[in-house]
C-alpha cells in the first residue's frame, strides 16, 4: 500500500493526518452498517405488518347477539351483565330484556345507567361486578369520583308508574320497596378476548373477569385524556382493536390508563 507524505509536515504531523482520516473512515463504515441494520428492521416490520393484515383478513367476525347493542360483560361464570348507554337504551332494556329472575342495578345519581345481571343465582363476585360497571358508566366517571354507592333490586320493583302529579321521562323508572346498597369503585378493566378463527373481542369488567377471558387486563380510571388517545394506547398495548371499538366501551368524560 502506498502512503503519500506531505513534505512540509514532520513525521508526527503526517501520522496524525492519517489517524484522523482513519477515524472518519471508521465512522462512515459504522454509519453504513447502522443504515443497513435500520433498513433490515424496517423491512422486517413491514413484513410482519403485512402478515398481520393477511391473518386479520382471514378472521371471522363473531355472530352478533342482541346485547351487543348495549354495554355488556360476561362474568367468569359465563353470565351476562348488560346495561344501557343512554335513556332510550335504558327504556328498551328494562321493558323488553328483563326477566323476573334478573337483578337490576342503578344509582341515586341523575343520568345513571340501568344494568341487569341475568342469572337466577348470582354470586357475590357477580353482584360486585355489576355494581362496578354501573358506577363506571355513571356520571361519577365524568366527575372523577373514586367510588359511589350502587343499589340493586328485583325487576318487579322497577316500574314506569309515577307518583300522582309526577312524570317520568324516557329512561327513568320508579323503584319501589327495599333496595340493597353496595360500595363500588369507579374504574374499569379492558382486555382483548382472542379465540382462534375470530377477530379479537373487547371485554370489560373487573380485573378478575377480564384476566379470566383475556391475556392481559388494563385498568382504566377517570382522567383528563381524550377517549381517542386512550384508544390509541390500548391498540398499542393490547395489540389489537380499533379506536372506534374502544370508544364504544370507554366511559365518557376523560380517562387515564394505569
N, C-alpha and C positions, 0 to 999 in steps of 0.2 A: 504494500500500500504506500503511495507517495504522499508526503506531507509537505505542504508549501509553508515556508517560514518567511516572516516579514523581517527584512534586513535591518529596518530601523528599530526593531524591538529586540530586547535581550531574550535569553532562553526562558526565563521565568515568565515574561510577558507573553511569549508565544504559547507557552504551556497553558496559561490562564485563558487565552483566547480559545484554544481547542477544548478546554474544560467547559467553558460556557456554552460553546456550540453543542457539546455532548449532552449537557443538561437540557437544552432546548429540544434537541432531537428526541431525548428520552420522554419529555413531556408530550411531544407530538405523538409518539408511539402509544403512550398511555391513553391519550385523548382518543386516538383511533380505536384502541381496544374498548374504551368506555362506550364509544358511539356504537360499535358493533354489538356490545352487550345490551345496550338500550334497545337497539333495533330488534334483537332476538327476543327480548322480553315483550316488546310491543307486539311482535308477530305472534308470540305465544298467547298473549291476552286476546288478540283478535281472533285467533283460532278457538280459544276457549269460549269467547262470547258467541261466535258463530255456531259452535257445537251446542251451547246452551239454548240458543234460539231454535235450532233444529229439534232439540229434545222437547222444548216447550210446545212447539207446533204439533208434536205427536201426542201431547197430553190431552185428556178429555176434560170438559167442564162437568162438574158434578150435577146430577139432576136437581133442579130447583124445587124446594119444598115451600109450603105456604108461609112458614115462619121466616124465610129469607128476606121477606119484605120488611121485617121488623128488626129490632135489636135482639140478639139471641145468644145463647150459650148452651153447650152440652156439658152437664156435670160429669164427674168421674164415674158416677153410677149409670150414666147414659141417659139421664132425664133432661128434658128441655126446660130452659128458662127463657121466656120471651117477653119483650117489653115494647111499648110504643115510643116512637121518636118525635111525635107531635100530637096535638089534640085530636086530629082526625084518626090517627092510628090508635090512640088510647080508646076512643069510642068504639071502633071496629073490634079491637082486641077483646074488650070486656063484653061486648054484646054477642060476638059471634065465635069466639075462640076460647071461651072459659067454660070448663066442665065443673060440676058440683064437687068433685074430689080435688080440685086445684087449690092452690094458696095464692092469694092476691097481695102484692106489696105496693106501698105508696109512702109518701112523707107528708108532713104538715106544711112543707114549703110550697108556695104557689108555683105552678108550672111544672111540678114534678111528674115524671112518667109513672104509668102503672106497669108493673111487672108481674108475670104469672109463672109460678113453679108448677109444672104439670107432672105430678106424681101423687099417688094415694098416701104413701108413707114417706114423707121427706125426712132425710137425715138432718142432724144438727148442722153439718157442714153445708148441705144444700140450702137450708134456710139462711145461713150466714152469707152464702154466695149470692143468693137472690137479693138480699138486703144490700149487699155491697154494690151490685150492679145498679140497683135503684138509686143509691146515693151518688154513684159516679155519673149517672146521666141526668141528675137533678141540677138545679141552678146552683147548688153548693159548689160545683166544679168551677163555674164562672166566677163565683165569689171567693174562690180559693180557700174554702173551709176544709180543714183536715178531716173532720168527721161529723156526722149528723145522726139523728135518730130516725129509723125507718120502722114502720109498723106493718103487720100482716094480719089478714082476716080471711074468712071463708067467702066464697063467691056470693052466697045468699045475703051477706051483709052489705054488698055493694049494690046500690040502687040508683035509678035515674029519677026517682020520686023526690022532689024537693019539698022543703017545708012550705007551709002556706005563705004565699006572698013572695016566695023566692024563685029565682030562675037559675037553672044550671046550664051553662054554655057547653058547647061541644067539647068532649074530652073530660068533662068534670062529672063526678058522681058523689052521692051521699054515702057515708059509711055509718051503719047502724050497729049498735051492740058493742061488746068489748073488743079491744084491739091489743095486740101484743107488740111491744116496742123492743127493738134491739139497736145497739150502737153499731154503726157501720163506718168503715174507713172510706174516704173519698179518694179512691185510687183504682187503677185498672191494670191488669196484666194482659199482654198481647203476644201471640206467637203464631207460627205457621204450621198447620197440620198437614203433613205430607203423607200421601198414600199412593202407592205405585199405580201408574197409569192415569192419575188425575192431576189437574192443576192444584198446587198447594192452596189450602183454605185457611183464611184468617180465623183464629179462635181468640175469644176474650173471656175473662173471668178472674178468679183468684189465682194466686201463684201456684197452688197445688193442682188445680184443674188444668191450667194451661201447660204446666210441666208434664201433666199426665198425657196430654194429647200431642204435645209439640216437643221438638228437640231442645228448645230454649224458650224462656219467658222473659219479656222485658217489662219493667214496671213503669207505668205512665202516671204522672201526677199533675195536678193543676200547675200551670206556669205561664210564661209570657211568650213562648214560641208559637208561631202560627202552625195551624194544622198541616199545611203543606210542607213546612220544614220538618215536622215530626215524621210525616210520611216518608220523606226522602231518607231520613236517618234510619227508619225501620226497614226500608228496602235494602239499604247497605248492610245493616247489622243482621237482619234475618235472611238476607239473600233471596228475596222473592217478594211478590206482591206488587201492587201499583199504588201510586199516590192517591188515585181516586178510590181504590178499595179500602185503603187505610182511613181516608177522610170519612168514610161511612161509619166507622166504628170508634174513632177518636172523639171524645166528648167536646162539645163546643165551648169556646171561651179561653183558649190558650193552654198549652201543656208543656211539659218537660219530660225527658227520659232520664230515669235514674239508672 
